[in-house]
Amino acid sequence: MSRHLIFPFVLILIQAAVFGATFSVNKLAAAAGVPPFAYAFWQSIGAAMLLLILVHVRGDRLGLTRAHLLSYLVVGAFAFGLPTALLTTVAPRLPAGALALVLSLTPSFTYLVSMII
């Protein structure tokens, strides 16, 4: 493998490990009685902090206009918060493999439906 491909390959492996562990950790949190919306909130805050650090390190500026803040709220709630809370709610009732399969196929089905439309 060439030298310039090692870093992207390592990043893909890390992402795959995190994605795979998400379902097991989610199921453990649900079984331990963690409230779904609290779990989604704290997971979102952690991701937001990491992204803010990345933005700062890169020297970029975060848009803070009313339109930007509304966009952050809507995308955060509907694309991350609500799905994570729902996933935490149903996790104790489904096997982790079934959750992983359904969520892994979501982009493919979205693409298929968009092509049909």
C-alpha positions as CSV (number, residue, x, y, z in Angstrom):
1,M,0.0,0.0,0.0
2,S,1.4,3.4,-0.9
3,R,2.3,5.8,1.8
4,H,-0.3,8.4,1.0
5,L,-3.1,5.9,1.4
6,I,-2.2,4.7,4.9
7,F,-3.8,7.6,6.8
8,P,-7.2,7.4,4.9
9,F,-7.2,3.7,5.4
10,V,-6.6,4.0,9.2
11,L,-9.4,6.6,9.4
12,I,-11.8,4.2,7.6
13,L,-10.9,1.4,10.0
14,I,-11.5,3.7,13.0
15,Q,-14.8,4.8,11.6
16,A,-15.9,1.2,11.0
17,A,-15.0,0.3,14.5
18,V,-16.9,3.2,16.0
19,F,-19.9,2.6,13.7
20,G,-20.0,-1.1,14.7
21,A,-19.7,-0.3,18.4
22,T,-22.4,2.3,18.3
23,F,-25.2,-0.4,18.3
24,S,-23.8,-2.4,21.2
25,V,-23.1,0.7,23.3
26,N,-26.6,2.0,22.4
27,K,-28.2,-1.2,23.5
28,L,-26.2,-1.2,26.7
29,A,-27.2,2.4,27.5
30,A,-30.9,1.5,26.8
31,A,-30.7,-1.6,29.0
32,A,-29.1,0.4,31.8
33,G,-32.1,2.7,31.8
34,V,-30.5,5.8,30.3
35,P,-33.3,8.1,29.1
36,P,-33.3,8.1,25.2
37,F,-33.4,11.9,24.8
38,A,-30.6,12.4,27.5
39,Y,-28.5,9.9,25.7
40,A,-29.0,11.6,22.3
41,F,-28.4,15.0,23.9
42,W,-25.1,14.2,25.5
43,Q,-23.9,12.3,22.4
44,S,-24.8,15.3,20.3
45,I,-23.0,17.7,22.7
46,G,-19.8,15.5,22.5
47,A,-19.9,15.6,18.7
48,A,-20.5,19.3,18.7
49,M,-17.6,20.0,20.9
50,L,-15.3,17.9,18.7
51,L,-16.5,19.8,15.6
52,L,-16.0,23.2,17.3
53,I,-12.5,22.2,18.2
54,L,-11.8,21.2,14.6
55,V,-13.3,24.4,13.3
56,H,-11.1,26.4,15.7
57,V,-7.9,24.4,14.8
58,R,-8.5,24.9,11.1
59,G,-9.0,28.6,11.6
60,D,-12.5,28.6,10.0
61,R,-15.4,30.7,11.3
62,L,-18.7,29.2,12.4
63,G,-21.7,31.0,11.0
64,L,-23.8,32.5,13.8
65,T,-26.5,34.3,11.9
66,R,-30.2,33.5,12.7
67,A,-30.4,31.4,9.5
68,H,-27.3,29.4,10.5
69,L,-28.5,28.8,14.1
70,L,-31.9,27.7,12.8
71,S,-30.2,25.3,10.4
72,Y,-28.1,23.9,13.1
73,L,-31.1,23.3,15.3
74,V,-33.3,21.7,12.6
75,V,-30.5,19.4,11.3
76,G,-29.3,18.5,14.8
77,A,-32.8,17.7,16.0
78,F,-34.2,15.8,12.9
79,A,-31.0,14.3,11.5
80,F,-29.3,13.3,14.7
81,G,-31.2,13.9,18.0
82,L,-34.6,12.3,17.1
83,P,-33.2,9.3,15.3
84,T,-30.7,8.6,18.1
85,A,-33.4,8.8,20.7
86,L,-35.7,6.5,18.7
87,L,-32.8,4.1,18.2
88,T,-32.1,4.1,22.0
89,T,-35.8,3.4,22.6
90,V,-36.1,0.4,20.3
91,A,-32.6,-1.0,21.0
92,P,-33.5,-3.3,24.0
93,R,-36.2,-5.0,21.9
94,L,-34.1,-5.8,18.8
95,P,-30.8,-7.6,18.3
96,A,-27.8,-5.3,17.6
97,G,-27.2,-7.0,14.3
98,A,-30.7,-6.1,13.1
99,L,-30.2,-2.5,14.0
100,A,-26.8,-2.4,12.3
101,L,-28.3,-4.0,9.1
102,V,-31.2,-1.6,9.0
103,L,-29.1,1.5,9.5
104,S,-26.4,0.3,7.1
105,L,-29.0,-0.1,4.3
106,T,-30.6,3.3,4.9
107,P,-28.3,5.2,2.5
108,S,-28.9,2.6,-0.2
109,F,-32.6,2.8,0.2
110,T,-32.6,6.6,0.2
111,Y,-30.6,6.6,-3.0
112,L,-33.0,4.0,-4.6
113,V,-36.1,6.0,-3.7
114,S,-34.5,9.3,-4.9
115,M,-33.7,7.6,-8.2
116,I,-37.3,6.3,-8.6
117,I,-38.7,9.8,-7.8
